[in-house]
Amino acid sequence: MRPILPVPALLAVLLALSHGRVAIATEVQGWFAHGGQRAQLDHGVALRFRDPEAGGQPRLVVLLAQAAPDPERGRGKRNPLGNIEAGLPFDAARLVLHLDDARPAPAIERLAFGGLVVVRPEGASLQVVDDRLRGDWQAGPEDGGRAWQASLRLDLPVVDLAAD
C-alpha cells in the first residue's frame, strides 16, 4: 500500500500544522526610492486593526519590506504594526502605507519610508477584492517634481487583526 503523500511532503505538512501557522501567500513586486535610497520591496502584508492611538478606529495599513513581515507578531498587541516591524531585520528597508479604507478604491492617506512622510500621495489604484488588496502604483519625478519614486504591484491578503 502506497502512502497518499510522499514521506517528505507528509513531514512538511505535519511540521506546518504542528506550528499552528501556515505561511500567508503574498506578492509584491517593485521598488520605492527617495533621495539616495532605493529599496527593492519583495514582501508585504496588508493589515486591518483597531488603532488605539486613534480611539480604536479601524485602520488598513500595508507594510512592504525587503524581508518577510510576520503578521502574527501583531495579533493581540496594543501596537500591532510596531510589533510586526520590530520583527524585521534592523537594516531591512520598509515602506508603510496608511490607507483610507472608506473609499470604494482604498486611497493612500500617508506613507512612511526611512524618515520620509508624505501625506496623500497620488497615483495608486488599489482595490480590496475577496479579502485581498490588489493594485499598482507608479510614481516618478515627472509626476509633480517629487523627491520620491515608486513602481509597485501588490496582491496581498488582508489580515484582520481587529477581531482580536
C-alpha positions as CSV (number, residue, x, y, z in Angstrom):
1,M,0.0,0.0,0.0
2,R,1.4,3.4,-1.0
3,P,1.0,6.5,1.2
4,I,-1.3,9.2,0.0
5,L,1.6,11.8,0.1
6,P,5.3,11.0,-0.3
7,V,7.0,10.9,3.0
8,P,8.9,14.3,2.7
9,A,5.7,16.1,1.7
10,L,3.8,14.5,4.5
11,L,6.5,15.5,7.0
12,A,6.3,19.1,5.7
13,V,2.6,19.2,6.2
14,L,2.8,17.8,9.7
15,L,5.5,20.3,10.6
16,A,3.4,23.2,9.3
17,L,0.4,22.0,11.3
18,S,2.3,21.4,14.4
19,H,3.5,25.1,14.5
20,G,-0.1,26.2,14.2
21,R,0.5,28.5,11.3
22,V,0.8,28.2,7.6
23,A,2.6,30.9,5.7
24,I,0.4,33.6,4.1
25,A,0.9,33.9,0.4
26,T,2.0,37.4,-0.5
27,E,3.0,39.0,-3.8
28,V,4.8,42.3,-4.0
29,Q,6.9,43.3,-7.0
30,G,8.7,46.6,-7.3
31,W,10.7,49.3,-5.6
32,F,10.5,52.6,-3.8
33,A,13.1,55.4,-3.9
34,H,13.8,58.6,-2.0
35,G,16.9,60.7,-2.3
36,G,19.8,58.2,-2.5
37,Q,17.9,55.3,-1.1
38,R,16.2,52.8,-3.4
39,A,14.7,49.6,-1.9
40,Q,13.5,46.5,-3.7
41,L,10.4,45.5,-1.9
42,D,9.5,41.8,-2.4
43,H,7.5,41.1,0.8
44,G,4.4,42.6,2.3
45,V,1.3,42.3,4.3
46,A,-2.0,44.3,4.5
47,L,-3.3,44.6,8.0
48,R,-6.7,45.6,9.3
49,F,-6.7,46.5,13.0
50,R,-8.2,48.9,15.6
51,D,-5.8,51.7,16.2
52,P,-5.6,52.6,19.9
53,E,-3.9,55.9,19.1
54,A,-7.0,56.9,17.0
55,G,-9.6,55.9,19.6
56,G,-9.9,52.3,18.4
57,Q,-10.8,53.3,14.8
58,P,-10.3,50.6,12.2
59,R,-7.2,51.0,10.0
60,L,-6.0,49.4,6.9
61,V,-2.2,49.5,6.7
62,V,0.2,48.0,4.2
63,L,3.7,47.1,5.3
64,L,6.1,46.4,2.4
65,A,9.7,45.3,3.2
66,Q,12.9,43.6,1.9
67,A,12.3,40.8,4.5
68,A,9.1,38.9,5.1
69,P,7.0,40.5,7.9
70,D,5.2,38.2,10.3
71,P,1.6,39.4,10.9
72,E,1.2,37.0,13.8
73,R,3.6,39.3,15.8
74,G,0.8,41.9,15.9
75,R,-2.0,39.6,16.9
76,G,-3.5,40.7,20.3
77,K,-0.9,43.6,20.7
78,R,-1.6,47.2,21.6
79,N,0.7,48.4,18.8
80,P,0.3,45.7,16.1
81,L,2.2,47.5,13.4
82,G,5.1,48.3,15.7
83,N,5.4,44.8,16.9
84,I,5.4,43.4,13.3
85,E,8.0,46.0,12.2
86,A,10.2,45.1,15.3
87,G,10.4,41.5,13.9
88,L,12.1,42.7,10.7
89,P,15.9,42.8,10.5
90,F,17.1,46.2,11.7
91,D,18.6,47.1,8.3
92,A,15.7,45.9,6.1
93,A,14.1,48.8,4.2
94,R,10.3,49.1,4.7
95,L,7.5,51.2,3.3
96,V,4.4,51.7,5.3
97,L,1.2,52.8,3.5
98,H,-1.8,54.0,5.6
99,L,-4.9,53.6,3.5
100,D,-8.3,55.3,3.6
101,D,-10.5,52.2,3.5
102,A,-13.8,54.1,3.4
103,R,-13.5,54.8,-0.3
104,P,-14.6,52.3,-3.0
105,A,-10.9,52.1,-4.1
106,P,-8.7,52.5,-1.0
107,A,-6.5,55.6,-1.3
108,I,-3.1,56.1,0.3
109,E,-3.5,58.7,3.0
110,R,0.1,58.6,4.2
111,L,3.3,56.8,3.5
112,A,6.5,56.5,5.6
113,F,9.9,55.4,4.3
114,G,13.2,55.9,6.0
115,G,12.2,59.2,7.7
116,L,10.2,60.4,4.8
117,V,6.5,61.1,5.5
118,V,4.2,62.0,2.6
119,V,0.5,62.9,3.1
120,R,-1.9,62.0,0.3
121,P,0.4,60.8,-2.4
122,E,-1.2,60.3,-5.8
123,G,-1.0,57.5,-8.4
124,A,-2.2,54.3,-6.7
125,S,-5.1,52.3,-7.9
126,L,-5.8,49.8,-5.1
127,Q,-8.8,47.5,-4.5
128,V,-9.8,45.1,-1.9
129,V,-11.3,42.1,-3.6
130,D,-12.1,38.8,-1.8
131,D,-10.0,39.9,1.2
132,R,-7.0,40.7,-0.9
133,L,-5.5,44.1,-1.6
134,R,-4.6,44.4,-5.2
135,G,-3.3,47.2,-7.4
136,D,-0.4,49.1,-9.0
137,W,1.4,52.2,-8.1
138,Q,3.7,54.1,-10.5
139,A,5.0,57.5,-9.4
140,G,8.0,59.2,-10.9
141,P,9.7,62.6,-10.7
142,E,7.7,63.8,-13.7
143,D,4.6,63.5,-11.6
144,G,4.7,66.8,-9.8
145,G,8.5,67.0,-9.4
146,R,8.6,64.7,-6.3
147,A,11.7,63.7,-4.5
148,W,10.5,60.1,-4.3
149,Q,9.5,57.5,-6.9
150,A,7.6,54.2,-6.8
151,S,6.9,51.3,-9.1
152,L,4.9,48.7,-7.2
153,R,2.4,45.9,-7.9
154,L,0.6,44.4,-4.9
155,D,-1.5,41.3,-4.4
156,L,-1.7,40.8,-0.6
157,P,-4.1,39.1,1.7
158,V,-5.8,41.4,4.2
159,V,-5.0,40.0,7.7
160,D,-7.8,41.1,10.1
161,L,-6.3,41.7,13.5
162,A,-9.3,43.8,14.5
163,A,-11.1,40.7,15.7
164,D,-8.5,40.1,18.4
